Amino acid sequence: VAFTSAIVASAVVVGWVTDALVVPVLEGGEAPGGRLRTALALVLGVAVWKSFGIVIRRTAASRMQFMAQTRLRKRLIAHQLGLSLRWYGTRGVGDLLSVSDVDSRQATMVLAPLPFATGVSFLLVGSAVVITVTDPLLGLVAIVLLAVVVVLDLQGAWRTFHLMELAQARRGRVAAVAHESFDGALTVKALGREQAETERFGRAADGLADQLIEVGRVWSFYRAITEGLPAIGTVVVLVVGTSRIAGGAMSAGELVRVTYLLSLLAVPTRLIGYLMWDAAHSVAGWRRVEDVLETDDALPVGDDRTPPPPGPATVDADGVGFGYEPGLPVLEDLELRLEPGRTLAVVGPTGAGKSTLALLLARLWDTDAGHVHLDDRDLRGLAPGVVPTEVAYVAQEAFLFDDTVAGNVALHLDLDEEQIRAALRLANALDFVEDLPDGIHTNLGERGATLSGGQRQRLALARALARRPRLLILDDATSAVDPSVETSILRALRDADLPSTIVLIAYRRSSIMLADEVVFVDEGRVVAHGPHEHLLRDVPGYAALLRAYESEHPA
C-alpha cells in the first residue's frame, strides 16, 4: 500500500509540477519562486516514501515465501515418514527427493511476488481512478488496455501450467536417474556402465530440456504481445490527449499526469505476466506436492498405552496371512507362539516368508489376515510410538547415518558413553570402534561407506541393543560377519542380562543351534516348531535344508 500510494502520488506531483512550474516558465518566463522549493520537497518526500514501501514489501515477501516453504517441507517430510513401506515401494527415491525439494520450492514460488501483486492491484485501481477523474475518455482507454493485458496473461499462464506439469514430472525423472547412478556407483563401475549411465542420464536431461524449451516458447509468445500493449496504449493516449488539449478539455499537466501513470504502469503490467508465470510454476509444483500430502497409506494405529509386563515379551501370531500383491500370498494361516525370554530361530528356504514374518512381528507391515499380539496386546491397537519402544528390528542391510559412532548407536536417545560402549561390546563392535581415529566419536560419513559390511551390521545391532528392547528381531542381521564372530555375538546375547525375547532369521547351523527353539517355515506356513534336535530328526525337509546350509555356510 505504501509503495502503491507513492507511485500514484508521484504521478500527481509530476502533473502539478508541470502545470504550476514548467508551463508558466515556458510560456512567460515567470520565475518559479517558492513553488520550486515546494516541488523539490514533494518529489523528495514521494521518493523517500516509495523507498520505504520497497523495503517493507521485499522484506515481507522474502519472509512469507521462505517461511511457507520451510513449513511445507517439514509437513511433507513428516507426512512421508508416516506412510507405510508399501507406499514407498511404489515411489522412486529420486522422485520423492524432487517433490521434497524442487516441487515444494516451486509450490511457494508465487508467494514472493504476492505482496507486490497486491500493491499492483491497488496501483491499477488507483491509477484507473486518477486517469478517469482526470479524463473519462482516457480512463476508458486505460481500463480496456489493462483488461486485455490481464486476459492474455491468464490465457498464457493456463497453457503454460499444463506444460509445466510435464516438466516437473520429467525433472523428477532426472533426479531418479541421478540417484540410481550414484547409489549404484559400485555396480556401475564394476560392470563398466559409466558411459551407458551417462547416456541414460543425458536422455532424461534432454527430455527435461525439450519440455522447458516448449514452456519458454509458449510463454514468450504471450509475453511479446503483452510487452507491446502498454507502449501502444501510451501512443493512443498521447494522440487522444493532444486533441483533448487542443479542444480545451484538459491541460498539458493533466496529459503528463496520465501518460506518466501509464508509463509507470508498464512495469506493473509486465510483472503481472511474471506473476502468472510464477503461478503456473507453483500450481504445477503444488499438484505433485498435493499428490503426496493427500496419500492416506499410513499404518492404522490405536490408543492402547497399557504398560507392558516387566521383562521379555510374549509373542503370538494367530492365523496370519499376508501378501505384497493381491492374490499372491506370502504367508497363509501362520500360527506361532513364543514365550518370554526365549530365542527363536526362523528357518526356511528362499521365498518361504521368513523376512516377511520378521517385518510383521515388528509391525513394519500390517497383516492382511489374522493378528500379531505382544503380551496379549494387538499390535494394531497400540498407540503411536509404543511398538518402537518395545520392539527392535535389525535388517540385513545395515543403514548408518552421516554421524559419529556414538550418534549412530544412540540415535537421539539420552545415553552416556558407558551405555554406548556396553552396547558396542555386546555387539562385538567395541574393539574395531576403539581402533578408529576418534573412537566412538569418529564420524562415519554417509552410510558408513568406509566400514566393512560386517562392521556396519554390528553397529546396527549395537543400536538396537542400546534400546534394551523387549522383543529383538534379527533378520539375517549378521550375514556379513564371520561365523565365529556371529556365534560369539549370539552366545553373548543369550547370556546377557537383556530383557529380550529374540527372533533370529538364521542360515548357519552354529547360529540355529544356539536358539532355544526353531520354527521351520515353508510356502508361508509353519511346517514344524520345536527344538533343533527334534526337527533335525523328524522333519526331512529341515534336515535337507541344513545340509545345504552346511555346504554354503560352513560353521
N, C-alpha and C positions, 0 to 999 in steps of 0.2 A: 504494500500500500504506500509506504514511504517513497519507494522508487517510482511507482506509477504517478503519484501526485507530483513528484519532482519533474517528471517528463512533461506532464500536462502543463505544469506551472512554467516550465522553460519555454514552451510554445507561446503561452500568454505573454510572458515577459518579452520575447523576441518581437511579437506583434506590437506590443506597447512601445518598445524602443524604436521600432520603425516609424510609427505614427508620431510619437512625441519627440523624437530626437533626430532620426535620419532624414525624414521627409522635409521638416522645416529647414534644416541646414541646406539640403539640396535645392529647395525651391527658392529660398530668400536669403540664404547665408546667415540665418538667425543663430546667434551664439547659444550653445547648449545650456550654459549656466548651471544651476543646481540640478537640472534633470540628468546631467551626466553622472553626477555622484549617486543620484538615486538609481540610475540604470546599473552602474557598477555594483552597488550594494545588492540590488535584486539578483543580478547574474551570479555574483559570488555566493549569495545565500542559497540560490537554487542548486549551484554546483556542490556546495557542502551537504545540502540535504540529500541530493542524489547519491553522493559518495557514501553517506551514512546508510542509505537504503540498500546499496550494493553489498556493503559489508554484512548487514543483517541478513539479507537474502541468501548470500552464498554460504554463510556460516550455518544458517538454519537448514539449507538444502543438503550440505555435506553431512551434518549431524543426523538428519532424518533418514537419508539414504543408507548410511553405514550402520546406524543403529538397527534399522529394519533388516538390513542384510545379515547382520550378526544374529538377530533373533530368529530369522528364518533358517539360517544354517544350523543353529542349535536345535531348533524344532525338528528339522529334517533328520539330523543325526540321532536325536532321542527317539524319533518315530521308527527309523530304520533299525536301530538296535533292539527295539521291542518286537520286531516282526520275527516270524518263525524261520527256521532253517529251510523249510520247504520253499518259502518265498525267495530266499537267497539263491536257491538252485535255479530259479527262473530268470535271474538278472545277472548280467556280467559285471565284474568289479569295475572295469573301466567306465561302463555306462553309469554306475552308481557314483563314481568319483566325479563324472561330468555333471550329474544332477546336483550333487552336493556343493560343487564349486562354481562351475560356469553357469549352470541354469539358475542357481539361486542368486548369482550376481546379476544375470540378465533380468530376472524377475523383479528386482528392485531398481533397475536402471532408470525407470520412469520417474522415480521419486526425486532424483537430482534436479531436473528442471521444473518440478512441480511448483515450488514457490514462485519461480519466475513466470510460469504459466498462469498462476493465479494473478500475479501482477499484470501480466499481459492482458488478461481478461478485463481487469479494471481499466487498463490503459485503453483498450479498444472501445469499451463503453464510454469512458470519459472523453476520448478523442472524438468519437461519433457525436456525443452531445455537444462538445465545443464547436465542432465543424458545423453541425446542424443549426445551432444557435447563431453562429456567425453568418451562415448562408444555407438555407434549407436545400437548395438545389445541389450545392456541392456536398452537403451532408448525405444526400441520397446517392450520389456518385460513389462516395467513400464507402457507404454501407454495402452497396452492391459489389464493389471491388473486394471488400473483406469477406463477404459471403462466398464469392467464387473461390477465393484462395482456400478458405476453410473446407469447402466441399471437395475440392481437388485433393487437398492433403488427406482428408478422411478416406477418399477412394484409394489413394496411393498406399496409405497405411494398411487398408484391408487387403489389398493384393499382396503387399509385402509380407504381411503376417503369415499367410499360408506358406510362402516360400521360406520364411524364417523357421517355421516348424520343421520343415525338412532339413534345413541347415543345422538345427540343434540336434536332430537325430543323427545326422552324419558326423557332427562334432563328437557325440558320444561314441560313435563307431571308431573314430580316430583314437580317442582315449583308450578304448578297449583293446585295439590292436597294439598300441604302445605298451599298455600294461602287460599284455600277454608276452610280448617280446622281452620286456625287462624281467618279468617274473620267471620266465623260462630261459633266462640267459644261458644257463648251464647246458640245457638241451640244444639250444640254438647253436652254441659254439661246438658242442660235441658232435653234432651232425653236419657242421659246416653250412648252416642255414642262414648265415648273416645276409647274404645277397638276396635270398628269397624273402626273408623277413623285411628287408629294406624295401623291396619291391611291393610287398603286401601293404606295408605302411604307406608307401607312395601312392598306391591306388586309392586307399581310403582318404589320404590328404587331397589328392586330385579331385575326388568326388566332392569333398567339402568345398574346395576352392571353386569348382564349377557352380555349385549351388550359391555360394556367396556372390560370385560374379553376376549370376542371374538376379539375385536380390538387388545388387547395386544398379544393374541395367534398368530394371523396372522403376526403382526409386528415382534414379537420375532423370528419367523421362518426365515424371511428375514435378520434380524439383525445377527442371528447366522452365516449365510453364509458370509455376508459382513464383519463381525468382523474377520473371519479367513483368508480371502483372503490376506490382507497385510502381515501377517506372512508367508503364503505360498510363496508370491512373494519375500519376503526377502530371504528365503531359496533358491529359484530358482536363484536369483541374486548372492548369495554367491557361489553357485555351478558353475554357468556360469563364474562368475568373477574370481574364483580361477583358472579355466582352462585358462582364458584370461591372467592372470598374468604369469602363467607357460609358456604361449606362447609368452610372451613379448608384448602383445597387450595393456596392461595397467599396471599402477603402483599400489602398495598397497594403496597409498594415494588416488588414484582415486577410488579404490574399496570402501575404507572407506567413501569417499565423497558420492558415490552412495547409499551405504547401510544406511548411516546416514540420507540422504534425504528421503529414503523410510521409515525408522523408524519414521521420523518426519511426513511423510505423513499419517501414520497410524491413527493419531488423526484427522487430517482434513477430511480424507475419512470417518471416523466414524461419524464425525459431519455433513457430507453431508447427512447421513442417518437421523440424528436428524432434520436436516433442512427439509427433505422430510416429516418427521413425523409432524413437526410444520405446514408445508404447507398443509398437509391433514386436520389437525385441522382447519386451517384458512379458507380453501375453504369451509369446511362443515359449519363453523360459518357464513361465508360471504353469503352462499346461503340463510340462514334464515334471515340475515340482509337485503339482497338484495330483498327478497320477500316482506318485509315491505316497503323498500325505493321505490320500483317500483309500489307500490299500488297508484293508482290515484283515490281516492274516496273522495276528498275534496269537500265541497260545492262550486259551482262556484260563483265568485264574479265579480262585475263590477267596474267602476271607478267613480261612481257618488258621489261627495263630496259636493253637493249642500247644503248650510246651511239651516237647518230646520227653520220653522217659530217659533217665540218665544212662550213659553207656552206649554201646554199639546199637545199630538199628536192626530191626527185623524187616525183611523184605518179602513181599508176596506179589506174584504175578498170577492173575486169575483170568483164564480164558483169553489171553492177549492175542489180538490179531492186528497185523499192520502191513501196509504196502505203500511203496513210494509212488506207484502209479495205480489208478483204478483198475481192478480186475487182475492185478499181478501181485498176489500176496507174498510177503517175505516171511512173516510169522503167522501161524494159524493155531488158534486154540491152545496157546502155550501156557502151561502150568508150572509154577516154580515157587518154592518157599525156602528162605534162607534164615536160619536162626542167628540171633545177635552174636557178634564176636567171631563168627566162623569165616573161613576163607574158602571161596568157591571158585573153581576153575571151570570156565566155559570152553568146551572143546567141540570142534566140528569141522567138516570140510569147507572149502571155499564156497561162499554163497549160501551157507546154512542159516544165516541170520544172527551170527554172534555179535557183530558190531552194532547191528540194529537193536538187539536186546539191550546192549550197554547204553545206547542213546535213550531208549525208552525208560530204563531204570533211573537215568539222570534227568529225565523229563526235558530232554532237548528236542524230542519229538513227542507227539501225542499218539496214543493207541487209537486204532480205528475200531477195535472191539475189545471188550474186557477192561480190566483195571489193574493198575500197579499201586500197591499200598506200601507206605513206610510207617511201621508201627501202627497198623490199622487206620492210617490216615490216607485217603485217596490223594495221590499227587496232584490231581486236577483241582482239588478243593483247597489246597494250601494257598495262603496269601502270597502276594509278590515278595520275592526276596527270601522266602523261607527255605526253598529247596537248595539254593547255593550255599546257605549257611550250614546245611546238614550233609550235603552230597558233594563230593569232589570227583570230577571226571577228568582223566588224563588220556589224551588221544595218542595214536601212534606218531602223527605228525606234530611234533612239539613246536609251539609258537612262542617266540620270545620277543619282547618289546625292545625298542631302542632306549634302553635304560641300563642301570648298573645291575650286577648280580643281585644285590640286596633289593633293589627296586623291583626286579622281576619275581623274586621269591615272595616278598611282602605284598606287592601289588596293592598298595594303598591301605593295607592292614597296619595297625599300630603295633609293630613287632620290634623288639630290641635286637641288637646284634647277636646275643646269645641264642635267642629263639630262632633266628635265621640260620645260624651255624648248626643248631641242633637238627633242623630240617634238612640242611645240606648233608650233614653227617649221616643221617638215616637213609638218605637217597644215594649214599656212596659218592657224593659230589664234592665234599669239603676239600679233599686232597688236591684235586686239579684246580679248584677255585683259588686255593691259597697260593698256587703257583702262578696265577695270573698277575700282571703288573701291579694292580692295586687291590688284589684280593677280592673281597665281596663288594668293593667299591669300584671295580673295573666296569667301564661302560662296554656293553656287548655289541653295540651297533645294531643296525636294522636286522631283525630276525636272528640275531646271534650268529651271523654268517661266518665268523672266524672260529666257531666251535665245531667239533665233530657232531655227527648225528647222535651218538651215544651220550655226549656231554649235554646236548640240548635236551634230550629226553630226561636225563637225571635232574636237570634244573626244573623242568616242568613237573616232575614228580615231587621235588622238594617244595615247589609252590603249593601243590595240593596238600602235602603233609603238614605244612605250616598252618593250615586251617583246621587241623585236627578234626576231620570230618567223621560223622557217624557212619557214613557209607562211602567207601573208596572204590572207584571203578577204574580199572587199568585196562584200557583197550589196546592190547599189544604194545603197551607203553614202554617196554624195554627191548623192543625188537632189534634196535641198533647197538645194544650193549653186549659185550662178550658174555657167553653162557656162564662162566664162573662168576662174573660180576653180577649178572642177573640173579643167580642163585643166592649170592651174598645179600643182595638187596631184599629179595623176597623173604629170606630167612630172618633178616633184621626186622622187617615189617611184622612178621608173625610173632617175633619175640618181644617187640617193643611195647611200651605201655601206651598203646593207641586206643582211643575209644571207637574203633572202626570195625565194621563188617567189611570184608574185602571181596570184590568180584573181579576175577582175573581172566581176561581173554588170553588163553595160553596156547603155545605151539611146541614148546620144548618139554620133553619128558621130565627133566630136572625141575622145571617150574611147576608142572602139573602135580608131581609127587609131593610138593610142599603144601598143597591145598588140603583142607580138611575133607572136602568132598568135591565131586566132579559132576557136571551136567554135560551130557553128550547130546548135541543138537544136530539135527539133520532135516533138511527141507522144511525149516520153520517150525519144527516141533521138538519137544524134549523126548528123546528116544530112551534115555536111561539117566538115572540120578543116584549117586551113591559114592562110596569110597573108590579111589583109583584102582585098588587091587581087585575089587569085585567086578568093576566094569571091564577090566583087562581080562578077567577070567570068563565072564558071562556074556559079553557083548562083542561078537566078531568084528562088527564094523568099527568099533572103538579100538580094538587091538590092531586092526589093519591100518587105521589112521595113524596110530602111534608108531607103528613100524615105519610108515612113510615119513613121519616127522623125524624119526631117528636118522634116516638116511639123508634128510635135508638139513636138519639142525642137530647134529650130534652134541650130546651134553659134554 
